[in-house]
Amino acid sequence: MEIYDFNVTNNKGQVISLSQFKGKVLLIVNTATGCGFTPQYKGLEDLYKKYKDKGLEILDFPCNQFGHQAPGSDQEIDSFCSLNYDTTFPRFKKINVNGEDAIPLYKWLKDQKGGLFGKAIKWNFTKFLVDKNGKVVERYSPTTPPAKIENKIKELL
């Protein structure tokens, strides 16, 4: 199994094959609109604008599992992010990242790169960096600001 074998649902209800991102560097993030880390949307968008044309894709997966900090509908979350942070990277349907209901992509990501305290995602804005060949090269904690990942992204591009 590789990352390109997974299908995910975008925030408009369309099933998307991750194979469409083959050959790109991916930064996959579970997000929330009401979290202390929510301002990281700005840093994520800055990275996206700077490196999208060089082959970076940021995949945003809203998640309400941590403190119920993403309570809105997919459309409300999208509106919030567009209005407050002018985000333009792909956003997907709200998901679970832990437990029985975690989507298969996140089960796989956690198997590829565990965190400091095991495989479970501990909070919103955990980030997985995937190279052009589909290998998960890094897992970043929620406290890691997007700007701290820029050099590694440049290295992979």
Summary of the structure (lengths in Angstrom):
residues: 157
radius of gyration: 14.1
end to end distance: 23.4
largest distance: 37.2
contacts: 484
relative contact order: 0.22
helix: 34%
strand: 23%
